[in-house]
């Protein structure tokens, strides 16, 4: 399993081409060889592809805007842009609000997702969905996330372990349930401050990394990205370094191509 950076963590440093290039170079200098693209400002795709390929930064996936994903002509352009990036997984970050949080809302969303997945698949790419906690709501006795799994057979998942936990479920359950349908897993920790839930650097919260990381490797998940949405106590680049330090010191970085034991 290759570990990289979710660039949403650094979104305040990627809002113009000059800052995007500088951030990519800094990420590479920190020892990362892979990124997931999300939260970037406007940038020419050829320029972006040039930087990532010059630096040897693999692009494992994206979070792309719904208005581009949902419109077939725009989706076709998006597919070609991903091919320029040598990136083969188009991702979306969250269910758009036009689909209500209801059984009927998810029925409509699933119908649209299946159409999108078919078009992406027919063009040689995969389409991934990034969960939050909202998909763990139950409607008519079914978790919405389970309907996505069962009713969208060509849908891959960008599983976010923080949001699985926040939704009241066990990340390990969904790592095992989805297995090869996970292309990317988001690594972020879950810190409590008083009674407030917060994001945290890996190892600074309460998630069980001694189970999560080996389980990802055991299940053959190809990519993991470090992400922190907010609640920074230090500079976001330092936050990334702290997460990488934890992974390295606990053997998850240097041994990330090997089978790791878990109970």
Secondary structure as GFF3:
##gff-version 3
##sequence-region A 1 263
A	DSSP	beta_strand	2	6	.	.	.	ID=ss1
A	DSSP	three_ten_helix	7	13	.	.	.	ID=ss2
A	DSSP	alpha_helix	17	29	.	.	.	ID=ss3
A	DSSP	beta_strand	34	37	.	.	.	ID=ss4
A	DSSP	alpha_helix	45	55	.	.	.	ID=ss5
A	DSSP	beta_strand	58	62	.	.	.	ID=ss6
A	DSSP	alpha_helix	66	70	.	.	.	ID=ss7
A	DSSP	alpha_helix	72	84	.	.	.	ID=ss8
A	DSSP	beta_strand	89	92	.	.	.	ID=ss9
A	DSSP	alpha_helix	103	122	.	.	.	ID=ss10
A	DSSP	beta_strand	126	130	.	.	.	ID=ss11
A	DSSP	three_ten_helix	134	136	.	.	.	ID=ss12
A	DSSP	beta_strand	138	139	.	.	.	ID=ss13
A	DSSP	beta_strand	142	143	.	.	.	ID=ss14
A	DSSP	alpha_helix	144	151	.	.	.	ID=ss15
A	DSSP	beta_strand	155	160	.	.	.	ID=ss16
A	DSSP	alpha_helix	161	166	.	.	.	ID=ss17
A	DSSP	alpha_helix	171	178	.	.	.	ID=ss18
A	DSSP	three_ten_helix	179	181	.	.	.	ID=ss19
A	DSSP	beta_strand	182	187	.	.	.	ID=ss20
A	DSSP	beta_strand	189	193	.	.	.	ID=ss21
A	DSSP	beta_strand	196	200	.	.	.	ID=ss22
A	DSSP	alpha_helix	209	218	.	.	.	ID=ss23
A	DSSP	beta_strand	223	226	.	.	.	ID=ss24
A	DSSP	alpha_helix	236	249	.	.	.	ID=ss25
###
